[in-house]
């Protein structure tokens, strides 16, 4: 299956078989997919908490306002932003060439130390890219998935014992769906969502095929 077919097949699902379990190898594959997503300066400023224990999933579901898919999914990936990742260049530049390390070690503090908003934005970008990779990989493995932002981050942090510098930004539920997803609500036309060379210039027109 090519990538565009995977994107078309991937749909957000809310109903899962609570008895199904993912294998360790499947979890490794999903984590690998998330890890392969790009991040600024290779900071890898995210952490994946794969929740598979039924008791922990139940507690996490309470933090997600009782959403059943958090309780019933085979795994819930909690993607956290690592706010202080930029400070630990030895961790993520350890395999970089010396010339690259020299440039990055000078540039990274200048970019993030005095700009908390940029650091937060970078966490969100990093987590978003990784979450999409995980969902596409789940589709490739024959599973259903769905992203969630409807949860109390404070309560989720308590359930998972997250450190203060790791904010939970996104939940991704993965498992065997028990009901088909609803129809797509519709995609905007090309000229409504894309311009070429400058905003408002629309040589590409027509409806997208979903």
N, C-alpha and C positions, 0 to 999 in steps of 0.2 A: 504494500500500500504506500503510495507516495504521500508527501507531507500535506499537500492540499487536501487529499482525500481524508487523511487523519483529522484535519481541522474541520472538515465538513461533517465527519462522523461524530466528533466529540460534541457531546451535549451535556448540559447540567442536569444531574439526576438527584432526586430527593429520597427515593425509596430503595432500600438495600436489604439484602438477605443477611440478617444478623448472625447466622450460623457459619457464614463463610469466613475462612481465614486466608491471609496471604502467606506464602512461604517466605522464608528468610531470603532466598535468592530473588524473589520478586521485590521485596523491600529494598534489597541492595540495588536492583536495577532502577527502581524509582528514585532512590536517593542519588544514584549516579546521574540520572537524567537531570535532576535539579542542580547538581554540582556543575554540570557542563554548561549551564546558562552563564552568559557573560556578566561581569561586574567591573565597575570602574577601577582602574589600576590593579585589576586582579585581586581586589580586597576580599572577595568572597564574604561580604559583610552580611551574612545570614546564617541561620542555624535551623536544621530540620528536626523537629521532634515528631517521630512516628508513633502515634498512640494506637496500640492494639489491644491492650488489656481492657476487658469489658468494664471493670469497675472504674478505671480511669476515664474511659470513654463516657460512661454514665455521668461522672462528675463534670466532665468537660461539656457534655450536652446541657447540663444545668447552667453552666456559664454562657452557653449559647442560647439561652432563653428557651430551653426545652426542645430544641429542634431535633426531631427523631433521627435524621440522617447522621448526626454526629454520634448518636448512640449506636446505630445499626450498621454503619459502614465497617468494612473489614479493617480499614486503617484511616485515621485522621492525621494528616500531616499539618502540624502547626509550624508555620514559617515565621521565624522571628528575625527582626533586624538587629544586627550587631553594631550598636552605636559607636563603640570604641574600637572597632576593627582597624580603623586607619592608623591607630597609634602603634600597632604591633606589626611593623613591616617585616620583621624577621620571619614571621609566621607564613605570610603569603608571597614573599619574594625570595624565599630560601632557594628556589631552583632557578631564579632569573639570572641572566648574564650580569656580570659586574657592572657593565656600563649602564644597563637598564636600571639596576638597583640604585646606582648613584643618582640618576635623574629622578626616579620615582621618590626616593627618600627625601629629596629636597622639595619636590612638588606637592606631595600629599599633605604635609602639615600646613603649607600655605593655603591649600584648597579648603581644608575642613576645620582646622582648629578654631578659627574665629567666625565660623559660619555654621551654626547649629541647624539652621533651616536646610542648608544644602546637604548636611550629613543625614538629616531625616529623609529628605527627598531621595538621597542615594540609597538608603535602606529600602525605601518603598520600591524604587526601580529594580533593585537587585532581587527582592522577594517576588515581585511580579513576574519577572522574566523566569525565575526558577519555578514558580508555581505553574506557569503555562507549560514548561517542559515536562513537569511531573504529570500533568493531566494528559498531554499528548502521549506520553509513554504509557500511561494507564490504558488509553484507548488502543494502543498497539498491542498491549498484553491481553486485550479482550475484556477489560473492565470498564465500568462507568465511573464518573467522577463529577465533582462540582466544587466551585469555590464559594467560600462564605466569609463575609465580613460582619455578620450579625452575631457578635459575641461581646461579652464584657471583658476587656483586656486585663483588668485588675484581677478578676476572679480566675480567668484562664491562667494567668501568671502564677497564682497561688496553687492551682491544681497541679501545674507542671513544675513548680519550684524554679521558675525562671529567675536568673539573676537580674539585677536592676537595669543593666545595660542591654538586655535582650527584650525588646518589646514585641509581643505577638501581633503580627500585622495581617496575617491571612491564614485561613483554615482551608484545606483541600480534603474532601472526603472521597474515598476510593473503595469500590467493592463491586459485588454482583447486584446489578439492578433488578428489581422485582416488578417494576412497571415501566412502560416505555415513556420517554420524555414527551412533553407536550410539543405542539407545533412551534416552529420558530415564530417569533413575533414580527419578523421582517427586517431586512437590511436596508439601509439608506441607499439611494442610487449613487453611482459614481460621482456625479457632479455635486452631490450634497456632502460628500465626505472627503473628497480629494481634489487638489489643485495641482497644476504642473507649472513649475518655475516661479509662480507667485500666487498668493492667495486670491481666489476668485477667478482664476483662469482655468477653464474646464474643457480642454479638447477631448478628454475621455468622458463619454457620457453613456447613459443607459443603466439598466438594472443589473445588479450583481446576481449571480446564481449561487444560491446557498445549498 
